[in-house]
Amino acid sequence: MSTGMSLPETGRYLGRQLAQSLRLMVGQPDYGGYLRHMQATHPDQTPMTEKAFFREREQARYGGGKGRCC
């Protein structure tokens, strides 16, 4: 069965998928994935900078520094 990808392409694809999975497991957001999403679905909008992206994801995850119970 042929996937249409060469061995090096397949290796790069698997490496990207593994890296993304590991980042998600430890809670690190995927800026590259965000950029691909923005280009594909919102090409008319300017994406956030990497610093702004991580700040926004951190605030979404931890509530922007507000203490919360449970």
N, CA, C, O and CB atoms as a CASP TS submission, in Angstrom:
PFRMAT TS
TARGET T0000
AUTHOR 0000-0000-0000
METHOD Language model
MODEL 1
PARENT N/A
ATOM      1  N   MET     1       0.847  -1.176   0.000  1.00  0.00           N
ATOM      2  CA  MET     1       0.000   0.000   0.000  1.00  0.00           C
ATOM      3  C   MET     1       0.891   1.238   0.000  1.00  0.00           C
ATOM      4  O   MET     1       1.792   1.352   0.832  1.00  0.00           O
ATOM      5  CB  MET     1      -0.963  -0.001   1.222  1.00  0.00           C
ATOM      6  N   SER     2       0.655   2.146  -0.905  1.00  0.00           N
ATOM      7  CA  SER     2       1.456   3.363  -1.024  1.00  0.00           C
ATOM      8  C   SER     2       0.693   4.553  -0.469  1.00  0.00           C
ATOM      9  O   SER     2      -0.483   4.742  -0.778  1.00  0.00           O
ATOM     10  CB  SER     2       1.847   3.617  -2.488  1.00  0.00           C
ATOM     11  N   THR     3       1.368   5.363   0.360  1.00  0.00           N
ATOM     12  CA  THR     3       0.733   6.562   0.923  1.00  0.00           C
ATOM     13  C   THR     3       1.038   7.796   0.103  1.00  0.00           C
ATOM     14  O   THR     3       0.468   8.860   0.342  1.00  0.00           O
ATOM     15  CB  THR     3       1.186   6.780   2.356  1.00  0.00           C
ATOM     16  N   GLY     4       1.929   7.664  -0.861  1.00  0.00           N
ATOM     17  CA  GLY     4       2.310   8.808  -1.674  1.00  0.00           C
ATOM     18  C   GLY     4       3.425   9.636  -1.053  1.00  0.00           C
ATOM     19  O   GLY     4       3.839  10.635  -1.641  1.00  0.00           O
ATOM     20  N   MET     5       3.924   9.248   0.122  1.00  0.00           N
ATOM     21  CA  MET     5       5.013   9.969   0.776  1.00  0.00           C
ATOM     22  C   MET     5       6.278   9.135   0.697  1.00  0.00           C
ATOM     23  O   MET     5       6.241   7.909   0.803  1.00  0.00           O
ATOM     24  CB  MET     5       4.663  10.296   2.252  1.00  0.00           C
ATOM     25  N   SER     6       7.390   9.813   0.510  1.00  0.00           N
ATOM     26  CA  SER     6       8.674   9.122   0.532  1.00  0.00           C
ATOM     27  C   SER     6       9.025   8.812   1.988  1.00  0.00           C
ATOM     28  O   SER     6       8.391   9.320   2.913  1.00  0.00           O
ATOM     29  CB  SER     6       9.797   9.983  -0.152  1.00  0.00           C
ATOM     30  N   LEU     7      10.020   7.991   2.171  1.00  0.00           N
ATOM     31  CA  LEU     7      10.445   7.634   3.522  1.00  0.00           C
ATOM     32  C   LEU     7      10.861   8.866   4.338  1.00  0.00           C
ATOM     33  O   LEU     7      10.442   8.995   5.489  1.00  0.00           O
ATOM     34  CB  LEU     7      11.602   6.641   3.457  1.00  0.00           C
ATOM     35  N   PRO     8      11.681   9.783   3.770  1.00  0.00           N
ATOM     36  CA  PRO     8      12.029  10.978   4.550  1.00  0.00           C
ATOM     37  C   PRO     8      10.808  11.839   4.893  1.00  0.00           C
ATOM     38  O   PRO     8      10.725  12.381   5.995  1.00  0.00           O
ATOM     39  CB  PRO     8      13.040  11.816   3.783  1.00  0.00           C
ATOM     40  N   GLU     9       9.857  11.969   3.952  1.00  0.00           N
ATOM     41  CA  GLU     9       8.643  12.742   4.238  1.00  0.00           C
ATOM     42  C   GLU     9       7.833  12.090   5.348  1.00  0.00           C
ATOM     43  O   GLU     9       7.312  12.772   6.231  1.00  0.00           O
ATOM     44  CB  GLU     9       7.782  12.884   2.974  1.00  0.00           C
ATOM     45  N   THR    10       7.730  10.778   5.298  1.00  0.00           N
ATOM     46  CA  THR    10       6.995  10.046   6.327  1.00  0.00           C
ATOM     47  C   THR    10       7.653  10.241   7.687  1.00  0.00           C
ATOM     48  O   THR    10       6.967  10.433   8.691  1.00  0.00           O
ATOM     49  CB  THR    10       6.919   8.548   5.980  1.00  0.00           C
ATOM     50  N   GLY    11       8.987  10.192   7.720  1.00  0.00           N
ATOM     51  CA  GLY    11       9.715  10.405   8.970  1.00  0.00           C
ATOM     52  C   GLY    11       9.488  11.795   9.535  1.00  0.00           C
ATOM     53  O   GLY    11       9.297  11.953  10.741  1.00  0.00           O
ATOM     54  N   ARG    12       9.507  12.808   8.669  1.00  0.00           N
ATOM     55  CA  ARG    12       9.259  14.185   9.133  1.00  0.00           C
ATOM     56  C   ARG    12       7.838  14.319   9.663  1.00  0.00           C
ATOM     57  O   ARG    12       7.613  14.946  10.698  1.00  0.00           O
ATOM     58  CB  ARG    12       9.498  15.204   7.989  1.00  0.00           C
ATOM     59  N   TYR    13       6.883  13.729   8.954  1.00  0.00           N
ATOM     60  CA  TYR    13       5.480  13.785   9.384  1.00  0.00           C
ATOM     61  C   TYR    13       5.324  13.131  10.758  1.00  0.00           C
ATOM     62  O   TYR    13       4.709  13.706  11.656  1.00  0.00           O
ATOM     63  CB  TYR    13       4.559  13.087   8.345  1.00  0.00           C
ATOM     64  N   LEU    14       5.880  11.931  10.920  1.00  0.00           N
ATOM     65  CA  LEU    14       5.772  11.234  12.200  1.00  0.00           C
ATOM     66  C   LEU    14       6.473  12.012  13.315  1.00  0.00           C
ATOM     67  O   LEU    14       5.992  12.057  14.448  1.00  0.00           O
ATOM     68  CB  LEU    14       6.365   9.825  12.088  1.00  0.00           C
ATOM     69  N   GLY    15       7.600  12.616  12.988  1.00  0.00           N
ATOM     70  CA  GLY    15       8.314  13.432  13.983  1.00  0.00           C
ATOM     71  C   GLY    15       7.487  14.627  14.429  1.00  0.00           C
ATOM     72  O   GLY    15       7.436  14.936  15.620  1.00  0.00           O
ATOM     73  N   ARG    16       6.836  15.306  13.484  1.00  0.00           N
ATOM     74  CA  ARG    16       5.978  16.453  13.837  1.00  0.00           C
ATOM     75  C   ARG    16       4.806  16.005  14.698  1.00  0.00           C
ATOM     76  O   ARG    16       4.443  16.676  15.664  1.00  0.00           O
ATOM     77  CB  ARG    16       5.457  17.158  12.564  1.00  0.00           C
ATOM     78  N   GLN    17       4.219  14.870  14.341  1.00  0.00           N
ATOM     79  CA  GLN    17       3.077  14.380  15.111  1.00  0.00           C
ATOM     80  C   GLN    17       3.497  13.989  16.531  1.00  0.00           C
ATOM     81  O   GLN    17       2.777  14.267  17.490  1.00  0.00           O
ATOM     82  CB  GLN    17       2.430  13.182  14.401  1.00  0.00           C
ATOM     83  N   LEU    18       4.640  13.354  16.661  1.00  0.00           N
ATOM     84  CA  LEU    18       5.145  12.973  17.976  1.00  0.00           C
ATOM     85  C   LEU    18       5.449  14.206  18.816  1.00  0.00           C
ATOM     86  O   LEU    18       5.098  14.261  19.994  1.00  0.00           O
ATOM     87  CB  LEU    18       6.398  12.104  17.838  1.00  0.00           C
ATOM     88  N   ALA    19       6.101  15.196  18.210  1.00  0.00           N
ATOM     89  CA  ALA    19       6.430  16.424  18.939  1.00  0.00           C
ATOM     90  C   ALA    19       5.161  17.130  19.398  1.00  0.00           C
ATOM     91  O   ALA    19       5.093  17.606  20.531  1.00  0.00           O
ATOM     92  CB  ALA    19       7.276  17.368  18.062  1.00  0.00           C
ATOM     93  N   GLN    20       4.160  17.201  18.532  1.00  0.00           N
ATOM     94  CA  GLN    20       2.906  17.846  18.911  1.00  0.00           C
ATOM     95  C   GLN    20       2.238  17.079  20.052  1.00  0.00           C
ATOM     96  O   GLN    20       1.734  17.690  20.995  1.00  0.00           O
ATOM     97  CB  GLN    20       1.956  17.940  17.699  1.00  0.00           C
ATOM     98  N   SER    21       2.230  15.766  19.976  1.00  0.00           N
ATOM     99  CA  SER    21       1.626  14.962  21.038  1.00  0.00           C
ATOM    100  C   SER    21       2.331  15.183  22.371  1.00  0.00           C
ATOM    101  O   SER    21       1.684  15.317  23.410  1.00  0.00           O
ATOM    102  CB  SER    21       1.663  13.479  20.668  1.00  0.00           C
ATOM    103  N   LEU    22       3.660  15.221  22.335  1.00  0.00           N
ATOM    104  CA  LEU    22       4.412  15.434  23.574  1.00  0.00           C
ATOM    105  C   LEU    22       4.150  16.826  24.151  1.00  0.00           C
ATOM    106  O   LEU    22       4.016  16.978  25.366  1.00  0.00           O
ATOM    107  CB  LEU    22       5.915  15.245  23.322  1.00  0.00           C
ATOM    108  N   ARG    23       4.076  17.844  23.283  1.00  0.00           N
ATOM    109  CA  ARG    23       3.778  19.194  23.773  1.00  0.00           C
ATOM    110  C   ARG    23       2.404  19.234  24.421  1.00  0.00           C
ATOM    111  O   ARG    23       2.232  19.846  25.475  1.00  0.00           O
ATOM    112  CB  ARG    23       3.854  20.218  22.628  1.00  0.00           C
ATOM    113  N   LEU    24       1.431  18.591  23.802  1.00  0.00           N
ATOM    114  CA  LEU    24       0.084  18.585  24.369  1.00  0.00           C
ATOM    115  C   LEU    24       0.039  17.825  25.691  1.00  0.00           C
ATOM    116  O   LEU    24      -0.719  18.191  26.589  1.00  0.00           O
ATOM    117  CB  LEU    24      -0.904  17.969  23.379  1.00  0.00           C
ATOM    118  N   MET    25       0.840  16.777  25.818  1.00  0.00           N
ATOM    119  CA  MET    25       0.858  15.993  27.054  1.00  0.00           C
ATOM    120  C   MET    25       1.370  16.813  28.232  1.00  0.00           C
ATOM    121  O   MET    25       0.923  16.616  29.362  1.00  0.00           O
ATOM    122  CB  MET    25       1.721  14.747  26.876  1.00  0.00           C
ATOM    123  N   VAL    26       2.288  17.717  27.985  1.00  0.00           N
ATOM    124  CA  VAL    26       2.835  18.527  29.066  1.00  0.00           C
ATOM    125  C   VAL    26       2.186  19.908  29.128  1.00  0.00           C
ATOM    126  O   VAL    26       2.582  20.749  29.934  1.00  0.00           O
ATOM    127  CB  VAL    26       4.336  18.670  28.900  1.00  0.00           C
ATOM    128  N   GLY    27       1.199  20.133  28.282  1.00  0.00           N
ATOM    129  CA  GLY    27       0.451  21.381  28.332  1.00  0.00           C
ATOM    130  C   GLY    27       1.065  22.540  27.578  1.00  0.00           C
ATOM    131  O   GLY    27       0.651  23.684  27.766  1.00  0.00           O
ATOM    132  N   GLN    28       2.039  22.272  26.731  1.00  0.00           N
ATOM    133  CA  GLN    28       2.656  23.340  25.953  1.00  0.00           C
ATOM    134  C   GLN    28       1.879  23.508  24.651  1.00  0.00           C
ATOM    135  O   GLN    28       1.764  22.550  23.888  1.00  0.00           O
ATOM    136  CB  GLN    28       4.159  23.036  25.671  1.00  0.00           C
ATOM    137  N   PRO    29       1.347  24.686  24.377  1.00  0.00           N
ATOM    138  CA  PRO    29       0.576  24.883  23.160  1.00  0.00           C
ATOM    139  C   PRO    29       1.441  24.813  21.908  1.00  0.00           C
ATOM    140  O   PRO    29       2.657  24.988  21.975  1.00  0.00           O
ATOM    141  CB  PRO    29      -0.135  26.208  23.213  1.00  0.00           C
ATOM    142  N   ASP    30       0.811  24.556  20.777  1.00  0.00           N
ATOM    143  CA  ASP    30       1.491  24.364  19.504  1.00  0.00           C
ATOM    144  C   ASP    30       1.352  25.613  18.635  1.00  0.00           C
ATOM    145  O   ASP    30       0.345  25.781  17.947  1.00  0.00           O
ATOM    146  CB  ASP    30       0.928  23.133  18.771  1.00  0.00           C
ATOM    147  N   TYR    31       2.349  26.481  18.664  1.00  0.00           N
ATOM    148  CA  TYR    31       2.304  27.728  17.899  1.00  0.00           C
ATOM    149  C   TYR    31       2.296  27.457  16.400  1.00  0.00           C
ATOM    150  O   TYR    31       1.596  28.144  15.656  1.00  0.00           O
ATOM    151  CB  TYR    31       3.493  28.620  18.262  1.00  0.00           C
ATOM    152  N   GLY    32       3.055  26.479  15.947  1.00  0.00           N
ATOM    153  CA  GLY    32       3.061  26.137  14.530  1.00  0.00           C
ATOM    154  C   GLY    32       1.688  25.677  14.056  1.00  0.00           C
ATOM    155  O   GLY    32       1.252  26.036  12.963  1.00  0.00           O
ATOM    156  N   GLY    33       1.014  24.889  14.873  1.00  0.00           N
ATOM    157  CA  GLY    33      -0.335  24.451  14.541  1.00  0.00           C
ATOM    158  C   GLY    33      -1.299  25.621  14.479  1.00  0.00           C
ATOM    159  O   GLY    33      -2.178  25.674  13.619  1.00  0.00           O
ATOM    160  N   TYR    34      -1.123  26.561  15.406  1.00  0.00           N
ATOM    161  CA  TYR    34      -1.947  27.772  15.405  1.00  0.00           C
ATOM    162  C   TYR    34      -1.735  28.568  14.122  1.00  0.00           C
ATOM    163  O   TYR    34      -2.696  29.040  13.516  1.00  0.00           O
ATOM    164  CB  TYR    34      -1.625  28.645  16.631  1.00  0.00           C
ATOM    165  N   LEU    35      -0.476  28.719  13.708  1.00  0.00           N
ATOM    166  CA  LEU    35      -0.186  29.461  12.477  1.00  0.00           C
ATOM    167  C   LEU    35      -0.796  28.767  11.260  1.00  0.00           C
ATOM    168  O   LEU    35      -1.341  29.429  10.377  1.00  0.00           O
ATOM    169  CB  LEU    35       1.332  29.616  12.289  1.00  0.00           C
ATOM    170  N   ARG    36      -0.706  27.433  11.210  1.00  0.00           N
ATOM    171  CA  ARG    36      -1.302  26.700  10.087  1.00  0.00           C
ATOM    172  C   ARG    36      -2.816  26.871  10.076  1.00  0.00           C
ATOM    173  O   ARG    36      -3.419  27.044   9.017  1.00  0.00           O
ATOM    174  CB  ARG    36      -0.939  25.203  10.162  1.00  0.00           C
ATOM    175  N   HIS    37      -3.426  26.824  11.253  1.00  0.00           N
ATOM    176  CA  HIS    37      -4.873  27.027  11.364  1.00  0.00           C
ATOM    177  C   HIS    37      -5.265  28.421  10.883  1.00  0.00           C
ATOM    178  O   HIS    37      -6.217  28.573  10.118  1.00  0.00           O
ATOM    179  CB  HIS    37      -5.337  26.821  12.817  1.00  0.00           C
ATOM    180  N   MET    38      -4.536  29.425  11.327  1.00  0.00           N
ATOM    181  CA  MET    38      -4.848  30.801  10.933  1.00  0.00           C
ATOM    182  C   MET    38      -4.719  30.975   9.417  1.00  0.00           C
ATOM    183  O   MET    38      -5.565  31.615   8.794  1.00  0.00           O
ATOM    184  CB  MET    38      -3.920  31.793  11.664  1.00  0.00           C
ATOM    185  N   GLN    39      -3.673  30.413   8.827  1.00  0.00           N
ATOM    186  CA  GLN    39      -3.474  30.539   7.384  1.00  0.00           C
ATOM    187  C   GLN    39      -4.591  29.831   6.616  1.00  0.00           C
ATOM    188  O   GLN    39      -5.070  30.335   5.600  1.00  0.00           O
ATOM    189  CB  GLN    39      -2.105  29.965   6.979  1.00  0.00           C
ATOM    190  N   ALA    40      -4.997  28.671   7.104  1.00  0.00           N
ATOM    191  CA  ALA    40      -6.004  27.875   6.395  1.00  0.00           C
ATOM    192  C   ALA    40      -7.419  28.417   6.571  1.00  0.00           C
ATOM    193  O   ALA    40      -8.213  28.379   5.631  1.00  0.00           O
ATOM    194  CB  ALA    40      -5.954  26.443   6.871  1.00  0.00           C
ATOM    195  N   THR    41      -7.743  28.919   7.752  1.00  0.00           N
ATOM    196  CA  THR    41      -9.142  29.288   8.025  1.00  0.00           C
ATOM    197  C   THR    41      -9.384  30.780   8.196  1.00  0.00           C
ATOM    198  O   THR    41     -10.519  31.238   8.066  1.00  0.00           O
ATOM    199  CB  THR    41      -9.605  28.589   9.251  1.00  0.00           C
ATOM    200  N   HIS    42      -8.346  31.540   8.483  1.00  0.00           N
ATOM    201  CA  HIS    42      -8.489  32.983   8.692  1.00  0.00           C
ATOM    202  C   HIS    42      -7.364  33.749   7.987  1.00  0.00           C
ATOM    203  O   HIS    42      -6.659  34.524   8.633  1.00  0.00           O
ATOM    204  CB  HIS    42      -8.493  33.311  10.201  1.00  0.00           C
ATOM    205  N   PRO    43      -7.183  33.550   6.682  1.00  0.00           N
ATOM    206  CA  PRO    43      -6.049  34.173   5.997  1.00  0.00           C
ATOM    207  C   PRO    43      -6.103  35.699   5.990  1.00  0.00           C
ATOM    208  O   PRO    43      -5.086  36.352   5.752  1.00  0.00           O
ATOM    209  CB  PRO    43      -5.984  33.677   4.583  1.00  0.00           C
ATOM    210  N   ASP    44      -7.265  36.268   6.246  1.00  0.00           N
ATOM    211  CA  ASP    44      -7.419  37.727   6.252  1.00  0.00           C
ATOM    212  C   ASP    44      -7.029  38.356   7.584  1.00  0.00           C
ATOM    213  O   ASP    44      -6.939  39.579   7.686  1.00  0.00           O
ATOM    214  CB  ASP    44      -8.848  38.096   5.923  1.00  0.00           C
ATOM    215  N   GLN    45      -6.795  37.530   8.612  1.00  0.00           N
ATOM    216  CA  GLN    45      -6.444  38.040   9.943  1.00  0.00           C
ATOM    217  C   GLN    45      -4.953  37.869  10.208  1.00  0.00           C
ATOM    218  O   GLN    45      -4.328  36.913   9.749  1.00  0.00           O
ATOM    219  CB  GLN    45      -7.262  37.320  11.032  1.00  0.00           C
ATOM    220  N   THR    46      -4.402  38.811  10.954  1.00  0.00           N
ATOM    221  CA  THR    46      -2.997  38.723  11.344  1.00  0.00           C
ATOM    222  C   THR    46      -2.903  37.832  12.581  1.00  0.00           C
ATOM    223  O   THR    46      -3.575  38.098  13.577  1.00  0.00           O
ATOM    224  CB  THR    46      -2.389  40.147  11.620  1.00  0.00           C
ATOM    225  N   PRO    47      -2.080  36.777  12.535  1.00  0.00           N
ATOM    226  CA  PRO    47      -1.953  35.908  13.706  1.00  0.00           C
ATOM    227  C   PRO    47      -1.203  36.613  14.839  1.00  0.00           C
ATOM    228  O   PRO    47      -0.442  37.554  14.613  1.00  0.00           O
ATOM    229  CB  PRO    47      -1.232  34.605  13.327  1.00  0.00           C
ATOM    230  N   MET    48      -1.435  36.137  16.051  1.00  0.00           N
ATOM    231  CA  MET    48      -0.720  36.661  17.213  1.00  0.00           C
ATOM    232  C   MET    48       0.765  36.349  17.079  1.00  0.00           C
ATOM    233  O   MET    48       1.155  35.401  16.396  1.00  0.00           O
ATOM    234  CB  MET    48      -1.288  36.066  18.529  1.00  0.00           C
ATOM    235  N   THR    49       1.575  37.147  17.729  1.00  0.00           N
ATOM    236  CA  THR    49       2.999  36.826  17.814  1.00  0.00           C
ATOM    237  C   THR    49       3.142  35.590  18.691  1.00  0.00           C
ATOM    238  O   THR    49       2.219  35.220  19.417  1.00  0.00           O
ATOM    239  CB  THR    49       3.833  38.034  18.387  1.00  0.00           C
ATOM    240  N   GLU    50       4.298  34.962  18.618  1.00  0.00           N
ATOM    241  CA  GLU    50       4.519  33.771  19.439  1.00  0.00           C
ATOM    242  C   GLU    50       4.389  34.104  20.925  1.00  0.00           C
ATOM    243  O   GLU    50       3.808  33.330  21.687  1.00  0.00           O
ATOM    244  CB  GLU    50       5.905  33.170  19.150  1.00  0.00           C
ATOM    245  N   LYS    51       4.925  35.245  21.334  1.00  0.00           N
ATOM    246  CA  LYS    51       4.848  35.650  22.740  1.00  0.00           C
ATOM    247  C   LYS    51       3.389  35.870  23.161  1.00  0.00           C
ATOM    248  O   LYS    51       2.977  35.416  24.228  1.00  0.00           O
ATOM    249  CB  LYS    51       5.674  36.938  22.976  1.00  0.00           C
ATOM    250  N   ALA    52       2.619  36.558  22.334  1.00  0.00           N
ATOM    251  CA  ALA    52       1.210  36.810  22.650  1.00  0.00           C
ATOM    252  C   ALA    52       0.412  35.506  22.672  1.00  0.00           C
ATOM    253  O   ALA    52      -0.484  35.334  23.499  1.00  0.00           O
ATOM    254  CB  ALA    52       0.597  37.787  21.631  1.00  0.00           C
ATOM    255  N   PHE    53       0.743  34.588  21.756  1.00  0.00           N
ATOM    256  CA  PHE    53       0.063  33.301  21.704  1.00  0.00           C
ATOM    257  C   PHE    53       0.269  32.526  23.001  1.00  0.00           C
ATOM    258  O   PHE    53      -0.694  32.030  23.585  1.00  0.00           O
ATOM    259  CB  PHE    53       0.561  32.482  20.512  1.00  0.00           C
ATOM    260  N   PHE    54       1.520  32.418  23.455  1.00  0.00           N
ATOM    261  CA  PHE    54       1.798  31.671  24.681  1.00  0.00           C
ATOM    262  C   PHE    54       1.171  32.351  25.894  1.00  0.00           C
ATOM    263  O   PHE    54       0.681  31.673  26.797  1.00  0.00           O
ATOM    264  CB  PHE    54       3.308  31.522  24.885  1.00  0.00           C
ATOM    265  N   ARG    55       1.181  33.676  25.925  1.00  0.00           N
ATOM    266  CA  ARG    55       0.554  34.403  27.030  1.00  0.00           C
ATOM    267  C   ARG    55      -0.953  34.119  27.061  1.00  0.00           C
ATOM    268  O   ARG    55      -1.517  33.861  28.125  1.00  0.00           O
ATOM    269  CB  ARG    55       0.817  35.929  26.898  1.00  0.00           C
ATOM    270  N   GLU    56      -1.595  34.167  25.902  1.00  0.00           N
ATOM    271  CA  GLU    56      -3.035  33.918  25.823  1.00  0.00           C
ATOM    272  C   GLU    56      -3.361  32.489  26.232  1.00  0.00           C
ATOM    273  O   GLU    56      -4.336  32.264  26.949  1.00  0.00           O
ATOM    274  CB  GLU    56      -3.551  34.190  24.405  1.00  0.00           C
ATOM    275  N   ARG    57      -2.562  31.518  25.789  1.00  0.00           N
ATOM    276  CA  ARG    57      -2.796  30.114  26.152  1.00  0.00           C
ATOM    277  C   ARG    57      -2.592  29.900  27.646  1.00  0.00           C
ATOM    278  O   ARG    57      -3.331  29.142  28.274  1.00  0.00           O
ATOM    279  CB  ARG    57      -1.863  29.185  25.354  1.00  0.00           C
ATOM    280  N   GLU    58      -1.590  30.565  28.215  1.00  0.00           N
ATOM    281  CA  GLU    58      -1.345  30.446  29.649  1.00  0.00           C
ATOM    282  C   GLU    58      -2.508  31.026  30.447  1.00  0.00           C
ATOM    283  O   GLU    58      -2.940  30.444  31.442  1.00  0.00           O
ATOM    284  CB  GLU    58      -0.037  31.150  30.031  1.00  0.00           C
ATOM    285  N   GLN    59      -3.005  32.164  30.008  1.00  0.00           N
ATOM    286  CA  GLN    59      -4.153  32.774  30.692  1.00  0.00           C
ATOM    287  C   GLN    59      -5.386  31.891  30.568  1.00  0.00           C
ATOM    288  O   GLN    59      -6.148  31.753  31.525  1.00  0.00           O
ATOM    289  CB  GLN    59      -4.446  34.173  30.119  1.00  0.00           C
ATOM    290  N   ALA    60      -5.589  31.293  29.401  1.00  0.00           N
ATOM    291  CA  ALA    60      -6.737  30.410  29.216  1.00  0.00           C
ATOM    292  C   ALA    60      -6.624  29.173  30.106  1.00  0.00           C
ATOM    293  O   ALA    60      -7.623  28.672  30.623  1.00  0.00           O
ATOM    294  CB  ALA    60      -6.860  29.994  27.745  1.00  0.00           C
ATOM    295  N   ARG    61      -5.402  28.692  30.273  1.00  0.00           N
ATOM    296  CA  ARG    61      -5.212  27.482  31.065  1.00  0.00           C
ATOM    297  C   ARG    61      -5.274  27.740  32.571  1.00  0.00           C
ATOM    298  O   ARG    61      -5.870  26.966  33.320  1.00  0.00           O
ATOM    299  CB  ARG    61      -3.889  26.850  30.715  1.00  0.00           C
ATOM    300  N   TYR    62      -4.655  28.830  32.999  1.00  0.00           N
ATOM    301  CA  TYR    62      -4.535  29.086  34.431  1.00  0.00           C
ATOM    302  C   TYR    62      -5.431  30.203  34.932  1.00  0.00           C
ATOM    303  O   TYR    62      -5.351  30.565  36.106  1.00  0.00           O
ATOM    304  CB  TYR    62      -3.125  29.410  34.762  1.00  0.00           C
ATOM    305  N   GLY    63      -6.275  30.756  34.091  1.00  0.00           N
ATOM    306  CA  GLY    63      -7.193  31.782  34.538  1.00  0.00           C
ATOM    307  C   GLY    63      -6.571  33.162  34.679  1.00  0.00           C
ATOM    308  O   GLY    63      -7.093  34.004  35.410  1.00  0.00           O
ATOM    309  N   GLY    64      -5.482  33.402  34.002  1.00  0.00           N
ATOM    310  CA  GLY    64      -4.869  34.726  34.031  1.00  0.00           C
ATOM    311  C   GLY    64      -4.366  35.140  35.396  1.00  0.00           C
ATOM    312  O   GLY    64      -4.358  36.329  35.713  1.00  0.00           O
ATOM    313  N   GLY    65      -3.943  34.183  36.217  1.00  0.00           N
ATOM    314  CA  GLY    65      -3.388  34.509  37.520  1.00  0.00           C
ATOM    315  C   GLY    65      -4.417  34.589  38.624  1.00  0.00           C
ATOM    316  O   GLY    65      -4.059  34.763  39.789  1.00  0.00           O
ATOM    317  N   LYS    66      -5.685  34.466  38.284  1.00  0.00           N
ATOM    318  CA  LYS    66      -6.719  34.498  39.305  1.00  0.00           C
ATOM    319  C   LYS    66      -6.716  33.151  40.036  1.00  0.00           C
ATOM    320  O   LYS    66      -6.683  32.092  39.410  1.00  0.00           O
ATOM    321  CB  LYS    66      -8.122  34.802  38.679  1.00  0.00           C
ATOM    322  N   GLY    67      -6.750  33.211  41.329  1.00  0.00           N
ATOM    323  CA  GLY    67      -6.821  31.978  42.094  1.00  0.00           C
ATOM    324  C   GLY    67      -8.192  31.337  41.906  1.00  0.00           C
ATOM    325  O   GLY    67      -9.209  32.023  41.813  1.00  0.00           O
ATOM    326  N   ARG    68      -8.197  30.033  41.854  1.00  0.00           N
ATOM    327  CA  ARG    68      -9.473  29.353  41.741  1.00  0.00           C
ATOM    328  C   ARG    68      -9.409  28.048  42.529  1.00  0.00           C
ATOM    329  O   ARG    68      -8.353  27.439  42.696  1.00  0.00           O
ATOM    330  CB  ARG    68      -9.835  29.089  40.255  1.00  0.00           C
ATOM    331  N   CYS    69     -10.531  27.670  42.981  1.00  0.00           N
ATOM    332  CA  CYS    69     -10.619  26.442  43.764  1.00  0.00           C
ATOM    333  C   CYS    69     -10.937  25.276  42.839  1.00  0.00           C
ATOM    334  O   CYS    69     -11.844  25.354  42.010  1.00  0.00           O
ATOM    335  CB  CYS    69     -11.691  26.568  44.878  1.00  0.00           C
ATOM    336  N   CYS    70     -10.199  24.223  42.987  1.00  0.00           N
ATOM    337  CA  CYS    70     -10.427  22.973  42.241  1.00  0.00           C
ATOM    338  C   CYS    70     -10.248  23.218  40.782  1.00  0.00           C
ATOM    339  O   CYS    70     -10.394  22.297  39.978  1.00  0.00           O
ATOM    340  CB  CYS    70     -11.822  22.401  42.508  1.00  0.00           C
TER
END
